[in-house]
């Protein structure tokens, strides 16, 4: 982590962290390094076992200069010791769950997650011999009761997709750590602008960079952030052996997007609050779910845990299925698409 950039404001960090002028060309913008292999000046093992941040670049599945710039930027934004980037948000999620657990281990997971995560947890992990307990992670008691001597990890998503339910990161970190387990947080909906789970006690943070951090809807990517020792073990297992690494070109695109993240999140929140307040007054809307509204059942937690309420809204209406069908065909500004 760049300590001098760490001390700057969040907007400055988003622009400059992880980046510096190229020492050879003096280019100020981040370089795009597409090479798959690198010339080294001494004999090196073709095993990635001894790889660390100080190792020379040798093969881009192991590490890449453009990806490393993005990893350094994200680590500064999240206040994390280290970061690993992956080919997608699901590659990052799989890296944590498959790389951090073994047959016989027990996972306590939120019963509300992004669909890909939910299917991985419900179907793939049990098939591999990993025991899973699904709980309402907004309930500290429910999580506490689900913990077992074999529990290795607690997985939460906050705000949760799609119902925007929140989980108390600080309280759940204490529950997990009392049982010798890690707390992992999917913070995609929040971004480091809204919430930094590591400062609240989380061990690992996962992002789909495809969404808010990339910001342009043109590059898949994922990231895992946390302690350097945890990510060093994940690097060998998930990056080198599983191979789901981030394309340098996508890393370059996401670096570009991350520079405007603080400004975009501010406007996302402003727009979402306007829309949520409008929907609250609409006679056909039964319920609006947005953490920034006082009517959200966990608004107090949102105020305490989040510096920005993000741009995602859920709402319920009468004849919802029919209106949803009409929306997909008739709306002109809003697209029926997978995007934040």
ChimeraX attribute file (.defattr): number of C-alpha atoms within 10 A of each C-alpha:
attribute: neighborCount
match mode: 1-to-1
recipient: residues
	/A:1	19
	/A:2	15
	/A:3	9
	/A:4	9
	/A:5	19
	/A:6	18
	/A:7	11
	/A:8	14
	/A:9	10
	/A:10	18
	/A:11	17
	/A:12	15
	/A:13	23
	/A:14	26
	/A:15	18
	/A:16	17
	/A:17	28
	/A:18	22
	/A:19	21
	/A:20	14
	/A:21	12
	/A:22	12
	/A:23	8
	/A:24	6
	/A:25	7
	/A:26	9
	/A:27	11
	/A:28	11
	/A:29	14
	/A:30	19
	/A:31	17
	/A:32	16
	/A:33	16
	/A:34	13
	/A:35	12
	/A:36	14
	/A:37	14
	/A:38	12
	/A:39	9
	/A:40	10
	/A:41	7
	/A:42	6
	/A:43	6
	/A:44	12
	/A:45	8
	/A:46	9
	/A:47	10
	/A:48	16
	/A:49	12
	/A:50	11
	/A:51	17
	/A:52	13
	/A:53	11
	/A:54	6
	/A:55	10
	/A:56	16
	/A:57	18
	/A:58	19
	/A:59	16
	/A:60	21
	/A:61	19
	/A:62	20
	/A:63	26
	/A:64	25
	/A:65	18
	/A:66	24
	/A:67	26
	/A:68	19
	/A:69	20
	/A:70	26
	/A:71	24
	/A:72	20
	/A:73	28
	/A:74	29
	/A:75	25
	/A:76	25
	/A:77	23
	/A:78	22
	/A:79	18
	/A:80	23
	/A:81	17
	/A:82	23
	/A:83	27
	/A:84	29
	/A:85	30
	/A:86	28
	/A:87	24
	/A:88	22
	/A:89	25
	/A:90	22
	/A:91	24
	/A:92	30
	/A:93	25
	/A:94	21
	/A:95	25
	/A:96	23
	/A:97	21
	/A:98	19
	/A:99	18
	/A:100	17
	/A:101	20
	/A:102	15
	/A:103	12
	/A:104	14
	/A:105	17
	/A:106	25
	/A:107	27
	/A:108	26
	/A:109	26
	/A:110	22
	/A:111	18
	/A:112	22
	/A:113	22
	/A:114	14
	/A:115	11
	/A:116	13
	/A:117	20
	/A:118	16
	/A:119	12
	/A:120	17
	/A:121	26
	/A:122	17
	/A:123	12
	/A:124	14
	/A:125	21
	/A:126	16
	/A:127	12
	/A:128	13
	/A:129	14
	/A:130	18
	/A:131	20
	/A:132	20
	/A:133	18
	/A:134	18
	/A:135	20
	/A:136	16
	/A:137	27
	/A:138	20
	/A:139	13
	/A:140	16
	/A:141	13
	/A:142	13
	/A:143	21
	/A:144	17
	/A:145	9
	/A:146	17
	/A:147	21
	/A:148	15
	/A:149	10
	/A:150	14
	/A:151	22
	/A:152	22
	/A:153	26
	/A:154	27
	/A:155	24
	/A:156	28
	/A:157	28
	/A:158	25
	/A:159	26
	/A:160	23
	/A:161	17
	/A:162	15
	/A:163	15
	/A:164	20
	/A:165	22
	/A:166	23
	/A:167	24
	/A:168	20
	/A:169	28
	/A:170	16
	/A:171	13
	/A:172	26
	/A:173	21
	/A:174	17
	/A:175	20
	/A:176	25
	/A:177	17
	/A:178	12
	/A:179	16
	/A:180	14
	/A:181	23
	/A:182	23
	/A:183	27
	/A:184	30
	/A:185	26
	/A:186	26
	/A:187	21
	/A:188	27
	/A:189	25
	/A:190	26
	/A:191	26
	/A:192	26
	/A:193	23
	/A:194	20
	/A:195	24
	/A:196	23
	/A:197	31
	/A:198	23
	/A:199	13
	/A:200	16
	/A:201	19
	/A:202	23
	/A:203	22
	/A:204	22
	/A:205	28
	/A:206	27
	/A:207	29
	/A:208	27
	/A:209	28
	/A:210	24
	/A:211	23
	/A:212	25
	/A:213	32
	/A:214	26
	/A:215	22
	/A:216	16
	/A:217	16
	/A:218	12
	/A:219	21
	/A:220	21
	/A:221	26
	/A:222	27
	/A:223	29
	/A:224	29
	/A:225	27
	/A:226	23
	/A:227	14
	/A:228	16
	/A:229	11
	/A:230	15
	/A:231	20
	/A:232	18
	/A:233	14
	/A:234	20
	/A:235	26
	/A:236	19
	/A:237	17
	/A:238	24
	/A:239	24
	/A:240	19
	/A:241	14
	/A:242	16
	/A:243	17
	/A:244	20
	/A:245	26
	/A:246	27
	/A:247	23
	/A:248	24
	/A:249	16
	/A:250	21
	/A:251	30
	/A:252	21
	/A:253	20
	/A:254	26
	/A:255	28
	/A:256	20
	/A:257	22
	/A:258	24
	/A:259	21
	/A:260	17
	/A:261	22
	/A:262	22
	/A:263	12
	/A:264	19
	/A:265	23
	/A:266	16
	/A:267	14
	/A:268	18
	/A:269	18
	/A:270	16
	/A:271	14
	/A:272	18
	/A:273	21
	/A:274	10
	/A:275	15
	/A:276	22
	/A:277	14
	/A:278	12
	/A:279	19
	/A:280	17
	/A:281	11
	/A:282	11
	/A:283	8
	/A:284	12
	/A:285	15
	/A:286	13
	/A:287	17
	/A:288	21
	/A:289	21
	/A:290	29
	/A:291	28
	/A:292	24
	/A:293	18
	/A:294	12
	/A:295	13
	/A:296	18
	/A:297	14
	/A:298	20
	/A:299	18
	/A:300	14
	/A:301	15
	/A:302	26
	/A:303	14
	/A:304	11
	/A:305	20
	/A:306	22
	/A:307	14
	/A:308	22
	/A:309	28
	/A:310	29
	/A:311	24
	/A:312	22
	/A:313	18
	/A:314	13
	/A:315	15
	/A:316	13
	/A:317	16
	/A:318	11
	/A:319	9
	/A:320	12
	/A:321	10
	/A:322	9
	/A:323	11
	/A:324	13
	/A:325	11
	/A:326	11
	/A:327	14
	/A:328	13
	/A:329	10
	/A:330	11
	/A:331	10
	/A:332	9
	/A:333	6
	/A:334	9
	/A:335	12
	/A:336	13
	/A:337	7
	/A:338	7
	/A:339	11
	/A:340	16
